[in-house]
């Protein structure tokens, strides 16, 4: 499985495609990628046939207050093309 995380491609082991293993693999990898990219926070959803197969929130939405990213956090987006 190949996952795009804020312009970073992450290849997960085949075993990670099982539900629990996927959650564990992403939960371990994403915080490391955020620190490396100096990204304070991110909300991610993986879709499978148009349905949300997995979602997760990591980091903070405000680096000054430390307020965490939540499911309802709104992010600004520039050109995504």
BAFI-3210 file (N, C-alpha, C; in Angstrom, 3 decimals, decimal comma, padded with zeros to 6 digits):
// residues 81
n [1|2|3|4|5|6|7|8|9|10|11|12|13|14|15|16|17|18|19|20|21|22|23|24|25|26|27|28|29|30|31|32|33|34|35|36|37|38|39|40|41|42|43|44|45|46|47|48|49|50|51|52|53|54|55|56|57|58|59|60|61|62|63|64|65|66|67|68|69|70|71|72|73|74|75|76|77|78|79|80|81]
n.u [000,843|000,543|000,849|000,016|001,278|001,042|002,691|004,612|005,490|004,575|005,372|003,683|004,027|002,800|001,345|000,294|-002,024|-004,144|-006,839|-006,332|-003,534|-002,921|-003,788|-002,016|000,499|000,341|-000,083|002,357|004,176|003,341|003,548|006,363|007,026|005,769|007,295|009,798|009,198|008,567|005,906|003,160|000,642|-001,865|-004,652|-005,918|-007,469|-008,183|-009,462|-011,575|-012,974|-014,694|-015,520|-014,785|-012,060|-010,213|-009,186|-007,346|-005,979|-003,330|-000,821|-000,721|-003,074|-002,527|000,467|001,351|-000,519|-000,799|-003,050|-004,751|-005,057|-008,242|-011,097|-012,870|-011,294|-010,466|-008,597|-006,577|-006,178|-004,084|-003,260|-003,880|-003,263]
n.v [-001,166|002,200|005,377|008,796|011,342|014,495|015,333|013,356|010,150|007,070|003,779|001,021|-002,056|-005,165|-006,638|-004,640|-003,923|-005,185|-004,520|-003,832|-003,897|-001,972|000,404|000,459|000,564|002,998|004,739|004,616|005,506|008,029|010,226|010,429|011,176|013,678|015,143|015,100|016,578|018,987|019,601|020,700|019,479|017,121|015,769|012,764|010,738|007,571|006,262|003,705|002,417|004,654|004,902|005,754|004,169|004,285|006,618|009,315|011,547|013,699|015,325|018,911|021,623|024,193|025,472|027,165|027,088|024,406|022,997|020,081|018,392|017,538|015,507|017,381|019,520|022,260|022,715|024,946|025,024|025,180|025,268|022,090|020,637]
n.w [000,000|-000,828|000,498|000,495|002,334|003,024|000,740|001,035|000,291|001,604|002,070|003,128|004,875|003,500|005,375|006,892|005,732|006,824|009,026|011,925|011,962|010,083|011,305|013,477|012,137|010,710|012,838|014,111|012,164|011,058|013,040|013,186|010,560|010,479|012,339|011,015|008,733|009,795|010,308|012,069|012,556|011,377|009,618|008,508|006,038|004,738|001,818|000,541|-002,180|-002,223|000,410|003,806|005,018|006,980|009,452|010,935|013,388|014,033|015,962|016,531|016,174|016,645|017,175|019,178|021,300|021,673|021,177|020,220|017,013|015,840|014,852|013,742|012,982|010,935|008,067|006,165|002,641|-000,156|-003,609|-004,838|-006,963]
ca.u [000,000|001,286|000,040|000,574|001,106|001,586|003,767|005,563|004,930|004,924|005,004|003,415|004,151|001,550|000,603|-000,359|-003,309|-005,171|-007,380|-005,599|-002,127|-002,852|-003,891|-000,761|001,594|000,198|000,080|003,783|004,936|002,920|004,181|007,770|007,046|005,411|008,476|010,818|008,764|008,240|004,464|002,634|-000,502|-002,484|-005,790|-005,802|-008,494|-007,927|-010,721|-011,606|-014,231|-015,534|-015,872|-013,650|-011,570|-009,405|-008,905|-006,544|-005,575|-002,010|-000,180|-001,465|-003,555|-001,935|001,751|001,534|-001,377|-000,709|-004,369|-004,579|-005,900|-009,389|-011,863|-013,552|-010,334|-010,496|-007,275|-006,546|-005,493|-003,750|-003,384|-003,648|-003,110]
ca.v [000,000|003,454|006,433|010,139|012,124|015,832|015,265|012,317|008,837|006,091|002,423|000,219|-003,477|-005,810|-007,032|-003,449|-003,715|-005,712|-003,383|-003,462|-003,667|-000,697|001,456|000,461|001,001|004,436|005,419|004,683|006,178|009,405|011,230|010,569|011,961|015,061|015,782|015,267|017,605|020,186|019,829|020,610|018,589|016,638|014,869|011,907|009,717|006,667|005,850|002,443|002,381|005,788|004,887|005,968|002,898|004,605|008,051|009,594|012,929|013,694|016,608|020,053|022,580|025,477|025,172|028,016|026,651|022,963|022,392|018,963|018,204|016,675|015,157|018,540|020,586|022,759|023,105|025,711|024,310|025,960|024,431|020,665|019,948]
ca.w [000,000|-000,916|001,097|000,380|003,552|002,834|-000,248|001,386|000,040|002,620|001,706|004,306|004,605|003,094|006,562|007,442|005,074|007,713|009,771|013,136|011,636|009,365|012,313|014,229|011,270|010,457|014,118|014,426|011,111|010,773|013,912|012,794|009,327|010,819|012,952|009,975|007,781|010,577|010,172|013,431|012,704|010,147|009,712|007,331|005,797|003,627|001,219|-000,183|-002,936|-001,860|001,835|004,700|005,544|008,160|009,640|012,111|013,637|014,667|016,212|017,065|015,174|016,993|017,815|020,360|022,403|021,814|020,979|019,299|015,835|016,115|013,650|013,157|012,695|009,566|007,570|004,921|001,578|-001,354|-004,801|-004,589|-008,254]
c.u [000,889|000,372|000,753|000,248|001,812|002,844|004,855|004,894|005,457|004,469|004,844|003,558|002,797|000,710|-000,171|-001,704|-004,445|-005,575|-006,555|-004,149|-001,950|-002,876|-002,590|000,393|001,529|000,428|001,532|004,549|004,598|003,539|005,654|007,880|006,706|006,603|009,541|010,473|008,428|006,780|003,856|001,475|-001,121|-003,681|-005,805|-007,001|-008,066|-009,273|-010,556|-012,970|-015,211|-015,966|-014,616|-013,277|-010,784|-009,260|-008,108|-006,169|-004,284|-001,521|-001,121|-001,929|-003,029|-000,667|001,967|000,727|-001,283|-002,037|-004,276|-005,492|-006,997|-010,124|-012,504|-012,610|-010,400|-009,095|-007,438|-005,787|-005,259|-003,956|-003,010|-003,432|-001,658]
c.v [001,229|004,567|007,762|010,894|013,452|015,811|014,267|010,977|007,854|004,731|001,615|-001,252|-004,094|-006,205|-005,856|-003,194|-004,361|-004,584|-002,963|-003,137|-002,341|000,451|001,579|001,003|002,505|005,231|005,550|005,546|007,672|010,429|011,474|011,433|013,425|015,794|016,056|016,413|018,928|020,599|019,671|019,630|018,229|015,755|014,083|010,972|008,885|006,166|004,538|002,343|003,464|005,836|005,097|004,625|003,109|006,111|008,230|011,060|012,892|015,113|017,660|020,964|023,979|025,194|025,988|027,514|025,152|022,258|021,290|019,030|017,223|016,391|016,361|019,717|020,962|023,220|023,942|024,901|025,244|025,046|022,995|019,901|019,601]
c.w [000,000|-000,426|000,918|001,652|003,330|001,958|000,104|001,131|001,068|002,125|002,977|003,953|004,283|004,301|007,149|006,793|005,861|008,650|010,978|012,865|010,912|010,359|013,097|013,391|011,003|011,733|014,542|013,429|010,972|011,727|013,569|011,537|009,585|011,415|011,896|009,025|008,465|010,388|011,562|013,593|011,371|010,502|008,416|007,258|004,607|003,122|000,476|-000,846|-002,472|-000,408|002,675|005,323|006,838|008,249|010,914|012,184|014,449|014,870|016,741|015,938|015,447|017,797|019,094|021,554|022,659|021,649|019,919|018,076|016,220|014,801|012,971|012,877|011,214|009,192|006,326|003,896|000,398|-002,562|-004,494|-005,874|-008,527]
res [x|x|x|x|x|x|x|x|x|x|x|x|x|x|x|x|x|x|x|x|x|x|x|x|x|x|x|x|x|x|x|x|x|x|x|x|x|x|x|x|x|x|x|x|x|x|x|x|x|x|x|x|x|x|x|x|x|x|x|x|x|x|x|x|x|x|x|x|x|x|x|x|x|x|x|x|x|x|x|x|x]
***
